Amino acid sequence: MSGFHPISRADAESIPAPRFDDPGVFGKVGLVVGGESAEREVSLNGGKAVSAALTRQGIRHTMYDGALALFDGIRNGEVDRVFNLVHGPGGEDGTLQGALDLLGVPYTGADMPSSALTMDKVRSKWIWERLGIGTPPFELFGPGETDYGRATGKFDFPLFVKPAGLGSSIGISRTETAEEVEQAVALARQYSKTVIVEPEISGGEYFCAVLGRITLPLIKIETPRAFYDYEAKYESNETRYYCPCGLEPELEISLREQALRAYDVLGVSGWGRVDFLLDDNGKPWFLEVNTIPGMTDHSLVPQEAEQVGIGFDELVWRILETSL
C-alpha cells in the first residue's frame, strides 16, 4: 500500500441526513433472521445487534426466526414492513422477497429479481463478462460433472472451488493439486449442486458498501489464513481491517465508481456490498455482490459507515429507510 489517506471532510459531508427522524414512520417492523441456510448463525448474531439498535431508537419491532414465523406475524397483523437479515438461500435469493411482494409488505434491500441474480455467482459473472466488467475466469461444473481437467488443465494453481449460491465463504476451498480440487468440489456440493472453479488473482481484497446510492469508503482486509474464509470473517482476532484502505484518493474514487456500476448492472437497490480483488496492475476483479451483508461485530459495512460518521444505530435506521 502507498500510505494511508484519511477520509476527507468533503466525503463525510457528502452524506445526506436521514430522510426521517420519527421512528413512528416505520410502523411495526418484522426483523427476520436465522432461517435454515448454512449462514444461520451469522444471521442470528447480526439480528441481536440490529434488534438492540432498533430498541435504542424507539422503533417497534418483533424478531422472527425464519420466513414461516414472519408470515405468521404478517397474518396476525404484527408487521407493517420487514427488516430482512436472513443470509443465503431462503432469505437472500429472492424467494422471501417474492413472497413479500405478493403479500404487499415492503422490505429492506434488493427486490426479488436482483436478489435471485446476485445469489447466482455464475449468472452474475456472465453479465459482468458481457459488459466488460472484470471478474475472474472460471469453469462451471453442474450436478454429476467430474471432468475437473477442464479447470486444472486451463488454469494455473492455486484454484478456488466455490458453491455457486452461498455466502460467508462457506464451502469455499483454496486448492494446490488436482486431488484437492476433487475433494473441494465434494465439499462445495454439500451446499450447491453447481460449483465454480476459478484461478487465484494475486492482489489485495477490498469491499465497497453501498447505502442507497452512496458508496462508502473502501475497506481492505488482510488475514494470515490461506484466504478470507469463514473463520477469518467471523471468529479470528488476527484478521486486519484497513479503513481508510490506504489507496490514493483518485484510485479509490475510481474503484468506488466501478463497484457501483457492477452493483447497478445486477439491478441491486437499497443496500449491499461489492467484493473485489485489486491485482498488482491496479485492475479490479469483481467477485460478487452481497445484497444482505453481515451486521455482526466483525462485519465490514458497519466499519465503512463509521468512517463517514454513521454509527451502527444510524446505519440500521438508514437501512430501514430503504423500505419506505
Phi, psi and omega in degrees: 000159188256028182099156186263130180248114182296153176297132184286157175299324180298321179298313180295320184284348179282351181279117179292157178291157173306151185286333186229156175233003180255115180299341180294340182294339183276345183065218181264117185263131172261110178269108184258129185223179172077253185080196186243006183281172179292348179264017184304311185296322177299317180296316180297318180295316177295323180299323178298316181293318180293318179300318179296321179294319177298318180297315181299334182261008176073025180267120179295130181202159173228137179267134180237136178267096177092164187294321184296319177296321178298317181297324175299318179296321178296315179298329181273006178075022184268354190227126173260330178207165187239131167261107186268118177231027176272118181270149173078195182305140179090351179216328185248000188256010178098343182293312178294319180299318179297319179296318180293325174300316180295326180277351180073029181253121179291156184211162177283152170086195188291157179279182186299307183298316182288329176296315179296319183293314184290333176288341180263097184301326184296307183290328174299315181292324177300318179295314179300316179300316182297327184262008177075022176268124186298129174212144184303138176296158185204164169240141184252133179237113179278184181303129176083349180286132184230009181278069185290349175300337175302329179264312184292334177274345184261322185247152173280148173285156002284154179241145173259137177245127187224142166296148184282345186214062178206162179237195179060019181061018179287132178081005181267139178227147171257125188239151181243347183220164178298323179296320178295325177300313180300316179294321181292323177297319178299320177294312182299326181288352171289342184244341182203136179291333181255136187232143177252137170238124183218154180284154175289137174258120181285130179151190182273156180251125186233159182220136181236112176280144176237128181234107190068243175250013184260129170268133180268163181306140180295149173240138177248143179239151171225138180222142175285352179283171183300327175199178183280076185270188184302315182296318179297325182285318194239346188236327187282140171265005181263349176292133181252135181244130180242111177210103011301152188276347177096357178282157173301141184306318182296320179293318180297318178301315179298317181293323177295322177294319179293323177296320179295323177294317178300324178291314185294319185292344174268002175079017186285148177213171178089273177201163180177186180217132180255125182254133180208161174255146176244112186282178186293346178262005179082016179264130176277142176236108187279135184260310183190166170243127176263120182271347173225079180294162179294152178229037176270181181288349175261000192284156189274319184301314177300325179293320179293318180298322180301329182294337177249023173081015178260105178287174186300315181299315180294324177300315178299316178302312183296321177298317179296327177298336179293347178271355184271000000 
